Amino acid sequence: MEHHCGLITSNKETVPLKNISVTLSINDFVAAVVATLNYENEEKVPLEATFVFPMDEDSAVYSFEALVDGKKIVAELQDKMKAHSEYEEALSQGHQAYLLEEDDYSRDVFSCNVGNLQPGAKVAVTLRYVQELPLETDGALRYLLPAILNPRYQLSEQSANSCLNIQKPTVPLEDLPYTLNMTATITSQHGIERVQSNCSLSPIQYLTDDKTSAQVSLTEGHKFDRDVELLIYYNEVHSPSVAVEMGMLDMKPDSLMGAPSAMVSFYPDIPEVEASKACGEFVFLMDRSGSMDSPMSTENNSQLRIEAAKETLLLLLKSLPMGCYFNIYGFGSSYEKFFPESVKYTQDTMEDAVKRVKALKANLGGTEILTPLCNIYKASSIPGHPLQLFVFTDGEVSDTFSVIREVKLNSKKHRCFSFGIGQGASTSLIKNIARVSGGTAVFITGKDRMQTKALGSLKFALQCAVDNISLSWDLPPGLSVKMLSPEQLTIFRGQRLIIYAQLTGLMPQVESTGAVCLKHILQGRSLENRVTFSLQPKANANFTIHRLAAKSLIQTKDFGSQEASKEEKEDVMNISLQSGVLSSFTAFIAINKELNKPVQGPLAHRVIPRPVMAGSSSIQFYSNFSGGFNRLQPRSLCVPAYNLCSAESANFTLKKSACSGIQKKKTNSSTNKSNLKKEHKAFGENAVVQLISLQKANGSWELDEDLTKILGTKSKDIKAANPAKHEDPSAWATVLAVVWLHANGTDLKCEWELLERKAVAWLHDHAGSSIPMLVQAANSLLKLSVNPAVFGV
């Protein structure tokens, strides 16, 4: 069976897609998007055009229409099987037909078919969707318009039918035949501080004096050759809120779309409390497929992904608490693990693991993640040490639902923290394995540092669990609430919590208020957050809250045709058809019956180009079937430029700390042209990493020649300057190391905070009252002025 997807045919036919136009409206943390695809058939034969494109997993697509010769044809949402049948029948009768659907095996890939596009015809196809915007650790709201659709690896013979499994010829990014224009209007009662992007933007225009409304646009002629990322910074993002939206008047008052819906956003005030220091089993599952040999970004001297992964594993290993258990897996077409089963964290096991980490290579082929996951879950649980799983991958499997289902089946015994590396990482896979297990999902793109993001998640994993999470509502008599969001498994400090609910019964006729209270228990302490809200629902023509609530319900039940039970499929179908929100079991179909020109022979098929990221032109990709490996053609090497730009400055200079994953850098056009000829930083070239690699499992350093070299002093001078010569020299070495870190590694402090805490705790146990004296001597020797307060004295 032939599959059409993604890239231009080798015959170099004219591609009918000419332009993509996106209008983006962001209100606080919700985005409403209108995307229009403009087609024109410049050939002399009728065409069927197919465009396969990625979208964020959280996108709730609710409208699809075509504009043909001034006439608007609105699509109907139907059972997918029925829609396919009607589409094929319409084409056979000479009608024009349009089909929009999710891929059967992944919720973040969509396919748009335009059938029977006549010679000279122009068609504009428009889809609309809404989505919640994720909150970054530095307080930014992140909107991503994905362009990159990476190769995906098949886990089963059934997923060979996915539109993703296509052999794609080489296409230089500069030859993409269509452009993208995007305008974003942003409104927030909190005030808009700034907007940043990885693409060139027009200067920000404030539409109001109080800066509560603003507009930015992509510069003209933008080639859609990379993911478009917007980072929106408000003056205040941590205010809890409740919005109530009126239901559809033509629907039953107690139905999903007929009853008023509420969206509650909380920012729980959770104090920073560390869990028991000897608690937890930490398993790190690291992608070692061939594409991990590509650079983290296109900047000069950017690290290779595998080198960043090795440094990340080193930092994670050094930051683990004594007494916990750990193991490290590497996976590709096969998998390897450091130890037969998780081992106790000691100096010996840590040293063994560090040696193995330094030798790691991206040499395990494709991306087959399900088998190592099953192996991890098969292992016996360690009493008193709950499993914390960290998954790092830059590739994807085509049938993500089977992986998500496996994680969900084991969600009671673990939390999963997932990391999508680079552009094109599957939002469906990364977000859902975290969502169903109560972990967090992180995406590492552009100049983001894998090390920073991973250590941030480890801090979450080391936090005390928040138990007994519950919501209580205070509503007038006659009004009740029905929860639409799934039960919340975990809340982490600094995270936002969004809850959807349906209000049923009699809404008050006069102005009145309700209240909702989030309660939880942390280490025996009862905590709560309460917010009061108006019970006068607001009208919204797009029914944004209702659509987002429906999407939330669909996400908890939709595991694709291969994984979903009959009951789950029926539930998803009903929710999808009621709400108009697309699912993996439904599709949008539109037919223009005014065109009635029987086609002589098969329609010429044209596939729309998409940029594809790959690590190396020599990489081979594999599909793992029951009958053995099926080799696909190597993908082209297409690495788009990724220069972070600010909408606030003409030269697009960005000022953001390395701990936020972005460093100050001016755009340099020559960088883009030389991204294939770079020297990449190898593991351990960084002096901070060299120092960290010398730290012992208990948090201390030894006074040896390796430490002396990094400190830049002579061994005899260090020994002579020790004010506690008759005490353990490790205390002196540890103070010197921590002082040096504070002076030389400030930009990366968020990456070594945890291992520093271990060092300080060890010092308090072994040096006690001598610490102030040792710090003073260390500052004098190294000619520094580090505040003794960092040692807790």
Secondary structure as the mmCIF struct_conf table of DSSP 4:
data_model
#
loop_
_struct_conf.conf_type_id
_struct_conf.id
_struct_conf.beg_label_comp_id
_struct_conf.beg_label_asym_id
_struct_conf.beg_label_seq_id
_struct_conf.end_label_comp_id
_struct_conf.end_label_asym_id
_struct_conf.end_label_seq_id
BEND BEND1 GLY A 6 LEU A 7
TURN_TY1_P TURN_TY1_P1 SER A 10 ASN A 11
HELX_LH_PP_P HELX_LH_PP_P1 GLU A 13 VAL A 15
BEND BEND2 PRO A 16 PRO A 16
STRN STRN1 LEU A 17 ASN A 27
TURN_TY1_P TURN_TY1_P2 ASP A 28 PHE A 29
STRN STRN2 VAL A 30 GLU A 40
BEND BEND3 GLU A 43 VAL A 45
STRN STRN3 LEU A 47 PRO A 54
TURN_TY1_P TURN_TY1_P3 GLU A 57 ASP A 58
STRN STRN4 ALA A 60 VAL A 68
TURN_TY1_P TURN_TY1_P4 ASP A 69 GLY A 70
STRN STRN5 LYS A 71 VAL A 74
STRN STRN6 GLU A 76 ASP A 79
HELX_RH_AL_P HELX_RH_AL_P1 LYS A 80 SER A 92
TURN_TY1_P TURN_TY1_P5 GLN A 93 GLY A 94
STRN STRN7 GLN A 96 ASP A 103
TURN_TY1_P TURN_TY1_P6 ASP A 104 TYR A 105
STRN STRN8 SER A 106 LEU A 117
TURN_TY1_P TURN_TY1_P7 PRO A 119 GLY A 120
STRN STRN9 LYS A 122 GLU A 132
HELX_LH_PP_P HELX_LH_PP_P2 LEU A 133 PRO A 134
STRN STRN10 LEU A 135 LEU A 135
HELX_LH_PP_P HELX_LH_PP_P3 GLU A 136 GLU A 136
TURN_TY1_P TURN_TY1_P8 THR A 137 ASP A 138
BEND BEND4 GLY A 139 GLY A 139
STRN STRN11 LEU A 141 LEU A 145
STRN STRN12 ARG A 152 TYR A 153
BEND BEND5 LEU A 155 GLU A 157
HELX_RH_3T_P HELX_RH_3T_P1 GLN A 158 ASN A 161
BEND BEND6 SER A 162 SER A 162
TURN_TY1_P TURN_TY1_P9 CYS A 163 LEU A 164
HELX_RH_3T_P HELX_RH_3T_P2 LEU A 173 ASP A 175
BEND BEND7 PRO A 177 PRO A 177
STRN STRN13 THR A 179 THR A 187
TURN_TY1_P TURN_TY1_P10 GLN A 189 HIS A 190
STRN STRN14 ILE A 192 SER A 197
BEND BEND8 ASN A 198 CYS A 199
STRN STRN15 LEU A 201 LEU A 201
HELX_LH_PP_P HELX_LH_PP_P4 SER A 202 ILE A 204
STRN STRN16 GLN A 205 TYR A 206
BEND BEND9 LEU A 207 THR A 208
TURN_TY1_P TURN_TY1_P11 ASP A 209 ASP A 210
BEND BEND10 LYS A 211 THR A 212
STRN STRN17 SER A 213 SER A 217
STRN STRN18 LEU A 218 LEU A 218
HELX_LH_PP_P HELX_LH_PP_P5 THR A 219 THR A 219
TURN_TY1_P TURN_TY1_P12 GLU A 220 GLY A 221
STRN STRN19 HIS A 222 LYS A 223
BEND BEND11 ARG A 226 ARG A 226
STRN STRN20 VAL A 228 TYR A 234
BEND BEND12 ASN A 235 ASN A 235
STRN STRN21 SER A 241 GLU A 245
TURN_TY1_P TURN_TY1_P13 LEU A 249 ASP A 250
BEND BEND13 MET A 251 MET A 251
TURN_TY1_P TURN_TY1_P14 PRO A 253 ASP A 254
BEND BEND14 SER A 255 SER A 255
TURN_TY1_P TURN_TY1_P15 LEU A 256 GLY A 258
BEND BEND15 ALA A 259 ALA A 259
STRN STRN22 SER A 261 PHE A 266
STRN STRN23 GLU A 274 GLU A 274
TURN_TY1_P TURN_TY1_P16 LYS A 277 ALA A 278
STRN STRN24 GLU A 281 ASP A 287
BEND BEND16 SER A 289 SER A 289
HELX_RH_3T_P HELX_RH_3T_P3 GLY A 290 ASP A 293
BEND BEND17 SER A 294 SER A 294
STRN STRN25 PRO A 295 PRO A 295
BEND BEND18 MET A 296 GLU A 299
TURN_TY1_P TURN_TY1_P17 ASN A 300 ASN A 301
HELX_LH_PP_P HELX_LH_PP_P6 SER A 302 GLN A 303
STRN STRN26 LEU A 304 LEU A 304
HELX_RH_AL_P HELX_RH_AL_P2 ARG A 305 SER A 319
BEND BEND19 LEU A 320 LEU A 320
HELX_LH_PP_P HELX_LH_PP_P7 PRO A 321 PRO A 321
TURN_TY1_P TURN_TY1_P18 MET A 322 GLY A 323
STRN STRN27 TYR A 325 PHE A 331
BEND BEND20 GLY A 332 SER A 334
STRN STRN28 TYR A 335 LYS A 337
BEND BEND21 PHE A 338 GLU A 341
STRN STRN29 VAL A 343 LYS A 344
HELX_RH_AL_P HELX_RH_AL_P3 GLN A 347 LYS A 358
TURN_TY1_P TURN_TY1_P19 ALA A 359 ALA A 359
BEND BEND22 ALA A 362 ALA A 362
BEND BEND23 LEU A 364 LEU A 364
BEND BEND24 GLY A 366 GLY A 366
HELX_RH_AL_P HELX_RH_AL_P4 LEU A 370 LYS A 378
BEND BEND25 ALA A 379 ALA A 379
HELX_LH_PP_P HELX_LH_PP_P8 SER A 380 SER A 381
STRN STRN30 ILE A 382 ILE A 382
TURN_TY1_P TURN_TY1_P20 PRO A 383 GLY A 384
STRN STRN31 HIS A 385 HIS A 385
STRN STRN32 LEU A 387 THR A 393
BEND BEND26 ASP A 394 GLY A 395
STRN STRN33 GLU A 396 VAL A 397
BEND BEND27 SER A 398 SER A 398
HELX_RH_AL_P HELX_RH_AL_P5 THR A 400 LEU A 409
TURN_TY1_P TURN_TY1_P21 ASN A 410 ASN A 410
HELX_RH_3T_P HELX_RH_3T_P4 SER A 411 LYS A 413
STRN STRN34 HIS A 414 ILE A 421
BEND BEND28 GLY A 422 GLY A 422
TURN_TY1_P TURN_TY1_P22 GLN A 423 GLY A 424
HELX_RH_AL_P HELX_RH_AL_P6 THR A 427 ARG A 435
TURN_TY1_P TURN_TY1_P23 VAL A 436 GLY A 438
STRN STRN35 ALA A 441 ILE A 444
TURN_TY1_P TURN_TY1_P24 GLY A 446 LYS A 447
HELX_RH_AL_P HELX_RH_AL_P7 MET A 450 LEU A 462
STRN STRN36 GLN A 463 GLN A 463
HELX_LH_PP_P HELX_LH_PP_P9 CYS A 464 VAL A 466
STRN STRN37 ASP A 467 ASP A 474
TURN_TY1_P TURN_TY1_P25 PRO A 477 GLY A 478
STRN STRN38 LEU A 479 MET A 483
BEND BEND29 SER A 485 SER A 485
HELX_LH_PP_P HELX_LH_PP_P10 PRO A 486 GLN A 488
TURN_TY1_P TURN_TY1_P26 ARG A 493 GLY A 494
STRN STRN39 LEU A 497 GLY A 505
HELX_LH_PP_P HELX_LH_PP_P11 LEU A 506 PRO A 508
BEND BEND30 GLN A 509 VAL A 510
STRN STRN40 THR A 513 LEU A 522
TURN_TY1_P TURN_TY1_P27 GLN A 523 GLY A 524
STRN STRN41 ARG A 525 SER A 534
BEND BEND31 GLN A 536 GLN A 536
HELX_LH_PP_P HELX_LH_PP_P12 PRO A 537 PRO A 537
STRN STRN42 LYS A 538 LYS A 538
HELX_LH_PP_P HELX_LH_PP_P13 ALA A 539 ALA A 539
TURN_TY1_P TURN_TY1_P28 ALA A 541 ASN A 542
HELX_RH_AL_P HELX_RH_AL_P8 THR A 544 LYS A 557
HELX_RH_AL_P HELX_RH_AL_P9 GLY A 560 GLU A 563
HELX_RH_AL_P HELX_RH_AL_P10 LYS A 566 SER A 579
TURN_TY1_P TURN_TY1_P29 GLY A 580 GLY A 580
TURN_TY1_P TURN_TY1_P30 SER A 584 PHE A 585
STRN STRN43 THR A 586 ASN A 592
TURN_TY1_P TURN_TY1_P31 LYS A 593 GLU A 594
BEND BEND32 GLN A 600 PRO A 602
HELX_LH_PP_P HELX_LH_PP_P14 LEU A 603 LEU A 603
STRN STRN44 ALA A 604 VAL A 607
BEND BEND33 GLY A 615 GLY A 615
TURN_TY1_P TURN_TY1_P32 SER A 617 SER A 618
STRN STRN45 PHE A 621 PHE A 625
TURN_TY1_P TURN_TY1_P33 SER A 626 GLY A 627
STRN STRN46 GLY A 628 LEU A 632
HELX_LH_PP_P HELX_LH_PP_P15 GLN A 633 SER A 636
STRN STRN47 CYS A 645 SER A 646
TURN_TY1_P TURN_TY1_P34 ALA A 647 GLU A 648
TURN_TY1_P TURN_TY1_P35 ALA A 650 ASN A 651
STRN STRN48 LEU A 654 LEU A 654
HELX_RH_3T_P HELX_RH_3T_P5 ALA A 658 SER A 660
TURN_TY1_P TURN_TY1_P36 GLY A 661 GLY A 661
STRN STRN49 LYS A 665 LYS A 665
HELX_RH_AL_P HELX_RH_AL_P11 SER A 669 LYS A 673
TURN_TY1_P TURN_TY1_P37 SER A 674 LEU A 676
BEND BEND34 LYS A 677 LYS A 677
HELX_LH_PP_P HELX_LH_PP_P16 GLU A 679 ALA A 682
TURN_TY1_P TURN_TY1_P38 PHE A 683 GLY A 684
BEND BEND35 ASN A 686 ASN A 686
HELX_RH_AL_P HELX_RH_AL_P12 ALA A 687 SER A 693
TURN_TY1_P TURN_TY1_P39 LEU A 694 LEU A 694
TURN_TY1_P TURN_TY1_P40 ALA A 697 ASN A 698
BEND BEND36 GLY A 699 GLY A 699
BEND BEND37 ASP A 704 ASP A 704
HELX_RH_AL_P HELX_RH_AL_P13 GLU A 705 LEU A 711
TURN_TY1_P TURN_TY1_P41 GLY A 712 GLY A 712
BEND BEND38 THR A 713 THR A 713
HELX_RH_AL_P HELX_RH_AL_P14 SER A 715 ALA A 721
BEND BEND39 PRO A 723 PRO A 723
TURN_TY1_P TURN_TY1_P42 LYS A 725 HIS A 726
BEND BEND40 GLU A 727 GLU A 727
HELX_RH_AL_P HELX_RH_AL_P15 PRO A 729 ASN A 744
HELX_RH_3T_P HELX_RH_3T_P6 THR A 746 LEU A 748
HELX_RH_AL_P HELX_RH_AL_P16 LYS A 749 HIS A 766
TURN_TY1_P TURN_TY1_P43 ALA A 767 ALA A 767
HELX_RH_3T_P HELX_RH_3T_P7 GLY A 768 SER A 770
HELX_RH_AL_P HELX_RH_AL_P17 ILE A 771 LEU A 782
TURN_TY1_P TURN_TY1_P44 LYS A 783 LYS A 783
HELX_RH_3T_P HELX_RH_3T_P8 PRO A 788 PHE A 791
TURN_TY1_P TURN_TY1_P45 GLY A 792 GLY A 792
#
